[in-house]
Amino acid sequence: GLPCSLYPWAATFPGLGLLSKYAYRQPWRAVQAGLVWMLAGGGMASSNHFEVGGFIRSRADVPHPDLQFHFIPGIVDGQLDFVPEHGYQAHCGTMRPTSRGSIQLASGSMLEAPLIDPNFLATEEDVVDMRAGLRLAVEIMEQDALRPFRKQRYGPVPDMDLESDAAVDAWVRSHSHSGYHLSCTCAMGKVVDADGKVYGLEGLRIADASIMPSMTSGNLNAPTIMLAEKIADSIRGEPPLPAEEEAGWHEEAKQ
């Protein structure tokens, strides 16, 4: 399964001068920002600007948060291009999508790119979850606390009917992108065993996110490090750490 992110909000507000993120796409400012970072470790280039995030439930009956948010002080159109406006934005994605993508060899040549099909939004459950994600993102970003900084909504357009499932679903499909956190293509139990050993081969292990048997609820960096450390312990003959059942984020689902 692959996560899918949507960019449901950008509200513009006047006046930040050179703090505008899009201004640093201009080469002379990009060079200046890069030099400040290399020489002093600070400045605009010292952050990826995804410094605020959050996890929420899409509805009351799910046992743990299933939507993840990232907030940035800029407006990204698509995945790379900053809109030439002052603004801020929320990115939202479901953490437990049920759609399953695939990766296949295009031919017997290692020089030919593989066939990758993320198969986003292939199940009704994913469509419903992303629909909830858009509506909740708009609700969060329209809170009174943000009113002083709000000029206009960049997207979805202010006159879009957020009560219409069809309108929301169409917007999600046309504005969603990969969340990059790909996993599970060489899942434990199918391609490798619990120690990362590839079935049918000698002397080959895999120790990355591809061997996860299911997706984690969140970014892959920390759980991939944990997974690799456990496989490293297995290679060295170290006993595994004891299981820890406590999960402080978990609450009983409310019916």
C-alpha positions in Angstrom: 0.0 0.0 0.0 1.1 3.6 -0.7 0.1 6.7 1.2 -1.6 9.5 -0.7 -1.3 13.2 0.2 -3.6 16.0 -0.8 -3.0 19.7 -0.5 -6.3 21.1 0.6 -5.5 24.5 1.8 -3.5 27.6 1.1 -4.6 30.9 2.5 -2.8 34.0 1.5 -2.0 37.0 3.7 -0.1 40.2 2.9 3.4 41.3 3.6 6.3 39.2 4.6 8.8 40.6 2.1 11.8 38.4 1.5 10.5 35.7 3.8 8.3 34.4 1.0 9.3 30.9 0.3 8.7 31.2 -3.5 11.2 34.1 -3.6 14.0 31.6 -2.9 13.3 29.8 -6.1 15.0 32.7 -7.7 18.7 31.7 -8.4 20.4 34.7 -6.8 18.4 34.2 -3.5 18.8 30.4 -3.6 22.6 30.8 -3.8 22.5 33.3 -0.9 20.4 31.0 1.2 22.7 28.1 0.5 25.8 30.0 1.5 24.2 31.1 4.8 23.4 27.5 5.6 26.8 26.2 4.6 28.7 28.9 6.5 26.5 29.5 9.5 24.1 26.5 9.6 21.1 28.8 9.6 18.8 30.8 7.4 16.0 29.8 5.0 17.8 26.7 3.7 18.4 25.2 7.2 14.8 23.8 7.3 12.5 21.9 5.0 9.7 24.0 6.5 7.6 21.0 7.3 8.1 21.8 11.0 4.5 21.4 12.2 2.4 18.3 12.0 -0.5 16.5 13.6 -2.4 13.2 13.8 -6.2 13.0 14.2 -9.0 10.5 13.8 -11.2 10.8 10.7 -14.2 9.7 12.7 -15.0 8.7 16.3 -15.2 5.0 15.8 -11.5 4.4 14.7 -9.2 3.1 17.5 -6.2 5.3 16.6 -5.4 8.4 14.5 -5.7 7.6 10.8 -5.0 11.0 9.2 -1.7 12.8 9.2 -1.2 16.6 8.6 1.8 18.6 7.7 1.8 22.4 7.7 4.1 24.7 5.7 4.5 28.5 5.5 4.1 28.5 1.7 1.8 27.4 -1.1 2.9 24.5 -3.2 1.0 23.8 -6.4 1.5 20.1 -7.2 4.6 18.8 -5.5 7.4 21.2 -6.4 6.2 24.6 -7.6 5.6 27.4 -5.1 2.8 29.8 -6.0 4.0 33.4 -6.1 1.9 34.5 -3.1 2.4 34.8 0.6 0.6 32.0 2.3 0.4 28.8 4.3 -0.8 25.3 3.6 -1.9 22.0 5.1 -1.1 18.7 3.6 -3.3 15.7 4.6 -3.0 12.0 4.0 -4.5 8.8 5.3 -2.1 6.6 7.1 -3.7 3.2 6.6 -4.9 3.1 3.0 -6.4 -0.2 1.9 -5.6 0.2 -1.8 -2.6 -1.9 -2.9 -0.2 -0.8 -5.6 2.3 -2.9 -7.5 5.9 -2.9 -9.0 6.8 -5.2 -11.8 9.8 -5.7 -14.2 9.2 -4.1 -17.5 11.6 -6.5 -19.2 14.7 -8.6 -18.6 16.9 -5.5 -18.9 18.2 -3.9 -15.8 18.4 -0.6 -17.7 14.7 -0.4 -18.3 12.6 1.3 -15.6 10.2 -0.9 -13.7 6.4 -0.6 -14.0 5.1 1.1 -10.9 1.4 1.4 -10.3 0.5 3.1 -7.0 -3.2 2.3 -7.6 -4.3 5.2 -5.4 -8.0 5.5 -4.2 -8.9 2.0 -5.5 -11.1 1.1 -2.5 -14.2 2.8 -1.2 -12.7 3.0 2.3 -9.8 5.1 1.0 -12.1 7.4 -0.9 -14.2 7.9 2.3 -11.1 8.6 4.4 -9.6 11.1 2.0 -13.0 12.8 1.8 -13.0 13.2 5.5 -9.4 14.4 5.4 -10.3 17.3 3.1 -13.3 18.4 5.1 -11.4 18.2 8.4 -8.5 20.1 6.9 -10.8 23.0 5.9 -12.4 22.9 9.3 -9.0 23.2 11.0 -7.7 25.9 8.8 -10.9 28.0 9.1 -10.6 28.2 12.9 -10.8 31.7 14.5 -7.2 31.5 15.7 -6.0 31.7 12.0 -8.4 34.5 11.0 -5.8 37.4 11.4 -3.6 35.7 8.9 -6.2 34.7 6.4 -6.9 36.6 3.2 -8.5 34.1 0.9 -8.6 30.4 0.4 -6.4 29.2 -2.5 -7.8 25.7 -2.8 -10.3 24.3 -2.8 -11.9 27.4 -4.2 -14.3 29.1 -1.7 -17.4 28.4 -3.7 -16.8 24.6 -3.9 -19.6 22.6 -2.3 -17.8 20.7 0.5 -21.1 19.0 1.4 -21.2 17.2 -1.9 -19.4 13.9 -1.9 -19.1 13.9 -5.6 -17.4 17.4 -5.6 -15.1 16.5 -2.8 -14.1 13.2 -4.4 -13.4 14.8 -7.7 -11.2 17.5 -6.0 -9.3 14.8 -4.1 -8.6 12.8 -7.2 -7.4 15.8 -9.2 -5.2 17.3 -6.4 -3.7 14.2 -4.7 0.0 13.1 -5.0 2.2 10.4 -3.6 3.3 10.9 0.0 6.6 9.2 -1.0 6.6 6.7 1.9 6.6 3.6 -0.1 6.8 0.2 1.6 5.7 -3.5 1.7 6.9 -4.5 -1.8 9.1 -7.3 -0.4 6.9 -8.1 2.6 7.9 -10.5 5.4 6.2 -13.8 5.0 6.1 -13.4 1.2 9.6 -12.4 0.0 11.7 -12.5 3.2 11.5 -14.2 6.6 11.4 -12.5 10.0 15.2 -12.0 9.9 15.1 -10.3 6.4 16.5 -13.4 4.6 15.2 -13.6 1.0 13.4 -16.9 0.4 15.2 -19.2 -2.1 18.6 -17.4 -1.9 21.7 -17.7 0.2 23.5 -14.8 1.7 21.0 -12.1 0.9 18.9 -10.1 3.3 16.8 -7.0 2.9 16.6 -4.5 5.8 14.5 -1.5 4.6 10.8 -0.4 4.5 10.1 -2.8 1.6 10.0 -5.8 4.0 7.3 -4.3 6.2 4.3 -6.7 6.2 1.9 -3.7 6.5 2.2 0.1 6.6 3.1 2.0 9.7 0.9 4.8 10.9 3.2 7.7 10.1 6.6 8.4 8.4 8.9 5.5 7.7 12.3 6.8 8.9 12.1 5.8 12.6 10.4 2.4 12.1 12.8 1.5 9.3 15.8 2.3 11.6 14.2 0.1 14.3 13.6 -2.7 11.8 17.2 -2.6 10.5 18.5 -2.6 14.1 16.5 -5.7 14.9 17.9 -7.5 11.8 21.4 -6.4 12.7 20.9 -7.9 16.2 19.8 -11.1 14.5 22.9 -11.2 12.3 25.1 -10.7 15.4 23.3 -13.3 17.3 21.9 -10.9 19.9 18.6 -11.7 21.6 15.7 -9.5 20.7 14.5 -6.8 23.0 11.4 -7.7 25.0 8.1 -6.8 23.5 6.5 -3.6 24.9 2.7 -3.5 24.7 2.1 0.0 26.1 1.0 2.5 23.4 0.2 5.9 25.0 -1.7 7.2 22.0 -4.3 4.4 22.0 -7.8 5.1 23.3 -10.9 2.9 23.2 -13.0 3.7 20.2 -16.1 5.8 20.9 -19.3 4.4 19.4 
